[in-house]
């Protein structure tokens, strides 16, 4: 399967999903007529977290999460030339260590995160091939496949809804293909429970990650 065929197949599936959930009939002719409104991006994404928080209400102690590099797929729909909605999809994992006053605990576990993010964007259209945008929206981070390690015997990081901000640009090589640079800030501060040496600890992690990505754009 060629790259173009693969991209078109993904877009077709995305079109069915968005049309079904917006109350429009998934008519094949209608989907084809609106195809120019759809856009896909595939990025390499760096996830850089802020290691801060508290344990049992004491600031200056917490858990740190390792930075990661992961692939990311996003699907955009343009309501107008300037206004678009973007759904960002990807998953990542992190090793968890004690931080600050509990750094001596070392690695206490690892967790996988599924952080779908939906943003509403404004695109600037009067700069030729250079097409910057800004966005704001909501993120929902699902923590799964959590495993305690070392001195920890139990780990539970709670799922969290968080606000998100975004800025980026596309540089279009032609009517369809372009390159993309994108930066997002997610204000993610989940609660967690961890058992260390038989003692149950609770806390709040202040991840507030930066998501810095670069990749390719395909506009239908």
VENQUI-V224161 format. One record per pair of residues at least 12 apart in sequence whose ideal C-beta (glycine too) atoms are under 10 Angstrom apart, sorted by sequence separation. I is the first residue (numbers start at 0). J is the second residue. D is the distance in Angstrom with one decimal. If there is no record, write none. Layout:
((I,J,D) (I,J,D))
//
This chain:
((15,27,9.8) (18,30,6.5) (50,62,7.9) (51,63,8.6) (73,85,5.4) (74,86,5.0) (75,87,9.5) (94,106,5.9) (95,107,5.5) (96,108,9.0) (120,132,4.8) (121,133,5.6) (122,134,9.2) (142,154,9.5) (167,179,6.5) (168,180,5.9) (169,181,9.1) (190,202,7.2) (191,203,7.4) (14,27,9.7) (17,30,9.7) (50,63,3.7) (73,86,6.4) (74,87,8.4) (94,107,9.1) (95,108,4.8) (96,109,10.0) (120,133,6.8) (121,134,7.3) (142,155,8.3) (143,156,9.6) (167,180,5.7) (168,181,8.1) (189,202,9.7) (190,203,5.4) (191,204,6.0) (49,63,9.3) (50,64,7.0) (72,86,9.1) (73,87,4.5) (74,88,7.5) (94,108,7.8) (95,109,6.2) (118,132,9.5) (119,133,10.0) (120,134,3.8) (121,135,9.4) (142,156,4.3) (166,180,9.4) (167,181,3.5) (189,203,7.3) (190,204,7.9) (14,29,9.5) (15,30,7.5) (18,33,8.4) (48,63,7.5) (49,64,9.3) (50,65,9.5) (72,87,7.9) (73,88,6.7) (93,108,9.5) (94,109,5.0) (95,110,6.4) (118,133,9.4) (119,134,6.2) (120,135,8.4) (142,157,7.1) (143,158,8.9) (166,181,7.7) (167,182,6.2) (188,203,5.8) (189,204,5.7) (11,27,9.4) (14,30,4.9) (17,33,9.8) (48,64,4.7) (50,66,9.7) (71,87,6.4) (72,88,4.9) (73,89,8.5) (93,109,6.6) (94,110,8.6) (118,134,3.9) (119,135,6.5) (120,136,8.5) (140,156,9.0) (142,158,6.0) (165,181,6.9) (166,182,5.5) (167,183,8.2) (188,204,6.6) (189,205,9.3) (14,31,9.1) (47,64,10.0) (48,65,8.0) (71,88,7.0) (72,89,6.6) (92,109,6.2) (93,110,6.0) (117,134,9.7) (118,135,6.2) (119,136,5.8) (140,157,9.6) (141,158,5.2) (142,159,8.2) (165,182,7.2) (166,183,8.1) (187,204,8.2) (188,205,5.1) (189,206,7.3) (46,64,8.7) (48,66,6.4) (70,88,9.8) (71,89,4.0) (92,110,6.7) (93,111,8.2) (116,134,9.5) (118,136,3.3) (119,137,9.7) (140,158,6.4) (141,159,8.9) (164,182,8.9) (165,183,4.7) (166,184,8.9) (187,205,8.3) (188,206,6.8) (11,30,7.5) (14,33,7.7) (17,36,9.6) (46,65,9.1) (47,66,5.0) (48,67,8.9) (70,89,6.5) (71,90,9.3) (91,110,9.7) (92,111,4.6) (93,112,6.9) (117,136,4.9) (118,137,8.0) (139,158,7.1) (140,159,5.3) (164,183,6.8) (165,184,7.8) (186,205,8.9) (187,206,4.4) (188,207,7.1) (10,30,9.5) (11,31,9.6) (14,34,7.5) (17,37,8.4) (46,66,6.1) (47,67,8.9) (69,89,5.7) (70,90,9.2) (71,91,9.1) (91,111,7.3) (92,112,7.0) (116,136,6.2) (117,137,5.9) (118,138,8.9) (139,159,7.5) (140,160,8.1) (163,183,5.9) (164,184,4.9) (165,185,9.5) (186,206,8.8) (187,207,6.3) (45,66,6.9) (46,67,4.8) (47,68,9.9) (69,90,7.1) (70,91,9.5) (90,111,6.4) (91,112,5.5) (116,137,7.2) (117,138,8.0) (138,159,8.3) (139,160,5.3) (140,161,6.8) (163,184,6.9) (164,185,8.2) (185,206,7.7) (186,207,5.6) (187,208,6.2) (14,36,9.1) (45,67,7.6) (46,68,7.6) (69,91,4.4) (90,112,6.7) (91,113,8.5) (115,137,9.5) (116,138,4.3) (117,139,8.7) (138,160,7.2) (139,161,7.8) (162,184,9.0) (163,185,4.8) (164,186,8.3) (185,207,7.1) (186,208,9.2) (11,34,9.0) (14,37,6.2) (44,67,8.5) (45,68,5.3) (46,69,6.7) (68,91,8.6) (69,92,8.5) (89,112,9.3) (90,113,4.9) (91,114,7.6) (115,138,7.4) (116,139,7.8) (137,160,6.5) (138,161,4.7) (162,185,7.7) (163,186,7.4) (184,207,7.2) (185,208,5.5) (10,34,7.4) (13,37,6.6) (44,68,7.1) (45,69,8.3) (67,91,4.7) (89,113,8.1) (90,114,7.7) (114,138,5.7) (115,139,6.0) (116,140,8.9) (137,161,7.3) (138,162,7.3) (161,185,5.4) (162,186,5.2) (163,187,8.8) (184,208,7.7) (185,209,8.3) (13,38,9.7) (43,68,6.6) (44,69,5.4) (46,71,9.5) (66,91,9.7) (67,92,6.7) (88,113,8.7) (89,114,7.2) (90,115,9.4) (114,139,7.2) (115,140,8.5) (137,162,6.4) (138,163,4.6) (161,186,5.1) (162,187,9.3) (183,208,8.5) (184,209,5.9) (185,210,6.7) (11,37,9.2) (13,39,7.5) (43,69,7.8) (44,70,7.0) (65,91,9.8) (67,93,6.2) (88,114,9.0) (89,115,8.3) (113,139,8.6) (114,140,4.3) (115,141,8.1) (136,162,7.7) (137,163,6.4) (159,185,9.7) (161,187,4.6) (183,209,7.4) (184,210,7.6) (7,34,9.1) (10,37,5.2) (42,69,9.4) (43,70,6.4) (44,71,4.2) (64,91,9.8) (65,92,8.5) (66,93,8.1) (67,94,9.2) (87,114,8.0) (88,115,5.8) (89,116,9.1) (113,140,7.2) (114,141,7.4) (135,162,7.4) (136,163,5.2) (159,186,9.8) (160,187,9.4) (161,188,7.2) (182,209,6.8) (183,210,4.1) (184,211,9.9) (9,37,9.7) (10,38,8.5) (42,70,7.3) (43,71,7.6) (44,72,9.9) (64,92,9.5) (65,93,4.9) (87,115,6.7) (88,116,8.5) (112,140,5.6) (113,141,4.3) (114,142,9.5) (135,163,6.9) (136,164,8.3) (159,187,6.0) (161,189,8.5) (182,210,7.1) (183,211,8.0) (10,39,6.0) (41,70,7.0) (42,71,4.6) (44,73,9.9) (64,93,4.0) (65,94,4.4) (86,115,6.8) (87,116,4.3) (112,141,7.0) (113,142,8.2) (134,163,8.1) (135,164,5.5) (136,165,7.3) (159,188,7.0) (160,189,9.9) (181,210,7.8) (182,211,5.4) (183,212,7.8) (7,37,10.0) (9,39,6.0) (41,71,7.4) (42,72,7.9) (63,93,8.9) (64,94,7.4) (65,95,7.9) (86,116,7.6) (87,117,7.6) (111,141,8.8) (112,142,5.7) (113,143,6.5) (134,164,7.3) (135,165,6.9) (159,189,4.2) (181,211,7.7) (182,212,7.6) (40,71,8.0) (41,72,5.8) (42,73,7.4) (62,93,9.7) (63,94,8.8) (64,95,5.9) (65,96,7.8) (85,116,8.2) (86,117,5.4) (87,118,7.3) (111,142,7.3) (112,143,7.7) (113,144,9.9) (133,164,8.1) (134,165,3.7) (158,189,7.3) (159,190,7.9) (180,211,8.5) (181,212,4.7) (182,213,9.8) (7,39,9.5) (9,41,9.4) (40,72,7.3) (41,73,8.3) (63,95,7.2) (64,96,8.2) (85,117,7.2) (86,118,8.4) (110,142,5.2) (111,143,5.1) (112,144,9.6) (133,165,6.7) (134,166,7.5) (157,189,5.3) (158,190,9.8) (180,212,7.4) (181,213,7.4) (6,39,6.0) (39,72,7.2) (40,73,4.8) (62,95,5.1) (63,96,5.0) (84,117,6.8) (85,118,5.0) (110,143,7.5) (111,144,4.4) (112,145,9.9) (132,165,7.8) (133,166,5.2) (134,167,8.0) (156,189,5.4) (157,190,4.8) (179,212,7.6) (180,213,5.1) (181,214,8.2) (5,39,10.0) (39,73,7.3) (40,74,8.3) (62,96,6.9) (63,97,7.6) (64,98,9.3) (84,118,7.2) (85,119,8.1) (110,144,7.0) (111,145,7.7) (132,166,7.4) (133,167,8.3) (156,190,7.8) (157,191,6.6) (179,213,6.7) (180,214,8.6) (6,41,8.8) (38,73,8.5) (39,74,6.0) (40,75,7.3) (61,96,10.0) (62,97,6.6) (63,98,4.2) (83,118,8.8) (84,119,5.6) (85,120,5.8) (109,144,8.3) (110,145,4.6) (111,146,9.4) (131,166,7.6) (132,167,5.9) (155,190,9.0) (156,191,4.5) (157,192,8.1) (178,213,7.5) (179,214,5.5) (181,216,9.9) (38,74,7.6) (39,75,7.5) (61,97,8.1) (62,98,5.9) (63,99,8.7) (83,119,7.7) (84,120,7.2) (109,145,7.7) (110,146,7.5) (131,167,7.1) (132,168,6.8) (155,191,6.4) (156,192,8.3) (178,214,7.5) (179,215,6.8) (37,74,7.4) (38,75,4.2) (60,97,8.0) (61,98,4.8) (62,99,9.8) (82,119,7.3) (83,120,4.8) (108,145,6.6) (109,146,5.6) (110,147,9.9) (130,167,9.5) (131,168,4.1) (132,169,7.7) (154,191,7.4) (155,192,4.6) (156,193,8.8) (177,214,10.0) (178,215,6.2) (179,216,4.7) (37,75,7.1) (38,76,7.8) (60,98,7.0) (61,99,6.4) (82,120,7.2) (83,121,8.3) (108,146,5.5) (109,147,9.0) (130,168,6.1) (131,169,8.1) (154,192,7.6) (155,193,7.5) (177,215,7.2) (178,216,6.8) (36,75,8.7) (37,76,6.1) (38,77,6.9) (59,98,9.0) (60,99,5.1) (61,100,8.7) (62,101,8.1) (63,102,8.4) (81,120,8.8) (82,121,6.4) (83,122,6.1) (107,146,9.9) (108,147,4.5) (109,148,6.8) (129,168,6.3) (130,169,4.6) (131,170,9.6) (153,192,7.3) (154,193,5.2) (155,194,9.2) (176,215,7.0) (177,216,4.0) (36,76,5.7) (37,77,7.8) (59,99,5.1) (60,100,4.0) (61,101,7.5) (81,121,5.9) (82,122,7.5) (107,147,6.5) (108,148,4.8) (129,169,8.0) (130,170,7.3) (153,193,6.6) (154,194,7.8) (176,216,6.9) (177,217,8.0) (36,77,4.7) (58,99,8.9) (59,100,5.8) (60,101,4.9) (61,102,9.8) (65,106,9.3) (78,119,9.3) (81,122,5.3) (107,148,6.0) (108,149,7.8) (128,169,8.6) (129,170,5.7) (130,171,6.4) (152,193,8.8) (153,194,3.9) (154,195,9.7) (175,216,8.7) (176,217,6.2) (177,218,7.2) (35,77,8.1) (36,78,7.6) (57,99,9.6) (58,100,9.5) (59,101,9.6) (60,102,8.8) (62,104,8.9) (79,121,10.0) (80,122,7.1) (81,123,7.6) (106,148,5.6) (107,149,5.6) (126,168,9.0) (128,170,5.7) (129,171,8.3) (151,193,5.6) (152,194,4.9) (153,195,8.9) (175,217,6.0) (176,218,7.9) (33,76,8.9) (36,79,9.3) (44,87,9.0) (46,89,9.0) (54,97,8.9) (57,100,7.4) (63,106,9.9) (69,112,9.7) (71,114,9.8) (73,116,8.6) (75,118,9.3) (77,120,9.1) (79,122,9.0) (80,123,10.0) (81,124,6.1) (105,148,8.8) (106,149,5.5) (107,150,6.7) (108,151,5.6) (127,170,9.5) (128,171,4.9) (150,193,9.9) (151,194,6.4) (152,195,7.6) (172,215,9.6) (175,218,5.5) (33,77,9.7) (36,80,10.0) (54,98,9.2) (57,101,9.4) (60,104,9.9) (65,109,8.6) (80,124,5.2) (81,125,10.0) (105,149,5.6) (106,150,9.3) (107,151,3.9) (108,152,9.8) (110,154,7.2) (112,156,8.6) (126,170,9.9) (127,171,8.7) (128,172,7.6) (150,194,9.5) (151,195,5.3) (152,196,8.3) (167,211,9.9) (172,216,9.1) (174,218,7.0) (175,219,7.3) (38,83,7.6) (40,85,8.4) (42,87,9.1) (44,89,6.3) (46,91,5.6) (48,93,7.5) (54,99,9.2) (62,107,7.0) (64,109,9.4) (67,112,9.1) (71,116,9.8) (73,118,9.1) (75,120,7.6) (77,122,7.7) (79,124,9.5) (104,149,7.0) (105,150,7.4) (106,151,8.8) (107,152,9.6) (108,153,9.1) (109,154,8.7) (110,155,9.5) (113,158,9.3) (114,159,9.4) (116,161,8.9) (118,163,6.2) (120,165,7.0) (122,167,10.0) (123,168,8.8) (128,173,9.1) (138,183,8.5) (140,185,7.8) (150,195,5.4) (151,196,8.7) (152,197,7.8) (159,204,9.5) (161,206,8.9) (165,210,8.7) (167,212,8.1) (171,216,7.2) (173,218,9.4) (174,219,9.7) (37,83,9.9) (46,92,9.9) (50,96,8.7) (52,98,7.6) (53,99,9.7) (54,100,8.1) (62,108,8.6) (64,110,8.0) (104,150,5.6) (105,151,9.6) (108,154,4.3) (110,156,5.7) (112,158,9.6) (117,163,8.5) (118,164,8.4) (119,165,9.5) (120,166,9.6) (122,168,9.4) (145,191,9.4) (147,193,7.3) (149,195,8.9) (150,196,6.0) (153,199,8.0) (155,201,9.6) (156,202,10.0) (157,203,9.7) (161,207,8.9) (167,213,9.4) (169,215,9.7) (170,216,8.6) (36,83,8.5) (38,85,8.4) (40,87,8.9) (42,89,8.5) (44,91,8.0) (46,93,7.9) (51,98,7.7) (52,99,9.0) (54,101,6.4) (75,122,9.4) (85,132,8.9) (87,134,9.9) (103,150,9.3) (104,151,7.4) (107,154,6.8) (108,155,9.9) (114,161,8.8) (116,163,5.2) (118,165,5.2) (120,167,8.8) (122,169,8.5) (130,177,7.8) (132,179,9.9) (134,181,9.3) (136,183,9.2) (138,185,4.9) (140,187,5.8) (142,189,7.0) (147,194,7.5) (153,200,9.9) (157,204,9.9) (159,206,9.1) (161,208,9.7) (163,210,8.6) (169,216,4.9) (171,218,7.3) (50,98,5.2) (51,99,8.4) (62,110,9.9) (64,112,8.8) (108,156,8.9) (129,177,9.8) (137,185,9.6) (138,186,8.4) (139,187,10.0) (147,195,9.0) (156,204,7.3) (168,216,10.0) (50,99,8.3) (83,132,7.6) (85,134,6.6) (87,136,8.9) (93,142,9.6) (114,163,9.2) (116,165,8.3) (128,177,7.8) (130,179,9.5) (131,180,9.6) (132,181,8.8) (134,183,8.2) (136,185,9.8) (138,187,6.8) (140,189,7.0) (142,191,8.7) (151,200,9.3) (169,218,8.2) (80,130,10.0) (84,134,9.0) (86,136,9.4) (95,145,8.9) (156,206,9.9) (81,132,9.0) (83,134,8.3) (85,136,7.8) (87,138,8.4) (90,141,9.0) (92,143,9.7) (95,146,9.5) (84,136,8.3) (92,144,7.9) (95,147,9.0) (96,148,9.8) (97,149,9.2) (90,143,8.8) (95,148,8.2) (96,149,9.2) (97,150,8.8) (90,144,10.0) (94,148,8.5) (95,149,10.0) (97,151,9.1) (21,76,9.0) (95,151,8.6) (17,74,7.9) (75,132,9.6) (16,74,8.4) (18,76,9.7) (13,72,9.7) (17,76,5.8) (75,134,10.0) (95,154,7.3) (14,74,9.2) (13,74,4.6) (95,156,8.2) (12,74,9.3) (13,75,9.3) (14,76,8.7) (9,72,7.8) (13,76,8.2) (93,156,9.7) (10,74,7.9) (9,74,7.9) (118,183,7.9) (46,112,8.5) (140,206,8.6) (17,84,8.6) (116,183,7.0) (46,114,8.7) (140,208,9.4) (17,86,8.6) (114,183,10.0) (116,185,7.0) (16,86,9.1) (138,208,9.6) (114,185,7.2) (138,210,9.5) (13,86,8.2) (114,187,7.8) (112,187,9.1) (87,163,8.7) (112,189,9.6) (87,165,8.8) (85,165,7.9) (110,191,9.3) (85,167,9.7) (108,191,9.9) (108,193,7.6) (107,193,6.4) (130,216,9.1) (107,194,9.8) (107,195,7.0) (130,218,9.7) (62,151,9.9) (104,193,9.2) (104,195,6.4) (62,154,9.1) (64,156,9.3) (101,193,9.8) (104,196,9.2) (62,156,8.5) (75,169,10.0) (87,181,8.9) (101,195,8.1) (112,206,9.4) (114,208,8.6) (116,210,8.3) (85,181,9.4) (87,183,7.6) (95,191,8.9) (97,193,9.5) (112,208,9.5) (114,210,8.5) (95,193,8.6) (97,195,8.5) (101,200,8.5) (101,202,9.6) (73,179,9.1) (98,204,9.1) (73,181,8.3) (95,204,8.9) (71,181,8.8) (71,183,9.9) (93,206,9.1) (93,208,9.7) (91,208,9.6) (91,210,9.7) (89,210,8.9) (64,187,10.0) (87,210,8.3) (89,212,9.2) (42,167,9.7) (87,212,9.1) (40,167,9.4) (40,169,8.2) (62,191,6.8) (61,191,9.0) (38,169,8.6) (62,193,7.5) (52,188,7.6) (38,175,9.6) (40,177,8.9) (42,179,6.5) (44,181,8.4) (45,182,9.9) (46,183,9.9) (48,185,9.7) (51,188,9.3) (52,189,9.3) (54,191,8.9) (40,178,9.7) (41,179,8.9) (42,180,8.9) (49,187,9.4) (52,190,9.7) (62,200,9.7) (35,174,9.2) (38,177,9.3) (40,179,5.3) (42,181,6.5) (44,183,8.9) (46,185,9.4) (48,187,8.4) (49,188,9.7) (52,191,8.5) (54,193,8.2) (71,210,8.0) (73,212,9.0) (35,175,9.9) (60,200,9.2) (62,202,7.2) (64,204,7.3) (38,179,9.8) (40,181,7.7) (54,195,9.5) (61,202,6.0) (62,203,9.9) (63,204,8.7) (67,208,9.6) (69,210,9.6) (71,212,5.8) (73,214,9.2) (75,216,9.0) (77,218,8.7) (60,202,7.7) (61,203,7.9) (62,204,5.6) (64,206,6.2) (66,208,8.6) (70,212,9.4) (72,214,9.3) (55,198,9.4) (57,200,10.0) (61,204,6.0) (63,206,9.5) (66,209,9.4) (68,211,9.8) (69,212,9.4) (71,214,7.5) (73,216,9.5) (75,218,8.7) (55,199,9.4) (58,202,10.0) (61,205,7.5) (62,206,9.6) (64,208,8.3) (68,212,9.8) (70,214,8.5) (55,200,5.8) (56,201,8.4) (57,202,8.5) (58,203,9.8) (54,200,5.3) (55,201,6.3) (56,202,8.2) (54,201,7.4) (55,202,6.7) (56,203,9.1) (58,205,9.8) (53,201,9.3) (54,202,4.0) (53,202,5.4) (54,203,8.7) (52,202,5.9) (53,203,5.7) (54,204,9.5) (52,203,5.3) (53,204,8.7) (51,203,9.6) (52,204,4.3) (53,205,8.4) (51,204,7.8) (52,205,4.7) (50,204,8.5) (51,205,4.3) (52,206,8.3) (49,204,9.3) (50,205,8.3) (51,206,8.5) (48,204,8.7) (49,205,6.0) (50,206,8.3) (51,207,8.0) (48,205,9.0) (49,206,6.2) (50,207,9.9) (48,206,4.6) (49,207,4.5) (47,206,9.8) (48,207,7.3) (49,208,7.1) (46,206,9.2) (47,207,9.8) (48,208,4.6) (49,209,8.3) (47,208,6.1) (48,209,8.1) (46,208,5.4) (47,209,4.5) (45,208,9.6) (46,209,7.8) (47,210,7.9) (45,209,7.9) (46,210,5.8) (47,211,6.8) (45,210,7.3) (46,211,8.3) (44,210,5.8) (45,211,4.7) (46,212,9.4) (44,211,7.2) (45,212,7.1) (42,210,9.3) (43,211,9.5) (44,212,4.1) (45,213,9.0) (6,175,9.1) (42,211,9.4) (43,212,6.4) (44,213,8.4) (6,176,9.8) (42,212,3.8) (43,213,6.2) (44,214,8.2) (41,212,9.6) (42,213,6.1) (43,214,6.0) (3,175,8.9) (40,212,8.5) (42,214,3.3) (3,176,9.8) (40,213,9.9) (41,214,5.0) (42,215,8.0) (40,214,5.8) (41,215,5.6) (42,216,9.3) (40,215,6.8) (41,216,8.6) (39,215,8.8) (40,216,5.0) (41,217,8.2) (39,216,7.5) (40,217,7.5) (38,216,6.5) (39,217,4.9) (40,218,9.6) (38,217,6.8) (39,218,8.2) (37,217,9.1) (38,218,4.7) (39,219,8.0) (37,218,7.8) (38,219,6.9) (36,218,9.3) (37,219,4.6) (35,218,7.5) (36,219,7.7) (34,218,9.9) (35,219,5.8) (34,219,4.6) (33,219,9.2) (31,219,9.9) (14,219,9.0) (10,217,8.0) (9,217,9.1) (10,218,10.0) (11,219,9.8) (6,215,9.5) (10,219,5.7) (7,217,9.0) (6,217,5.0) (7,219,7.8) (2,215,9.5) (6,219,8.4) (3,217,8.4) (2,217,8.8))
//
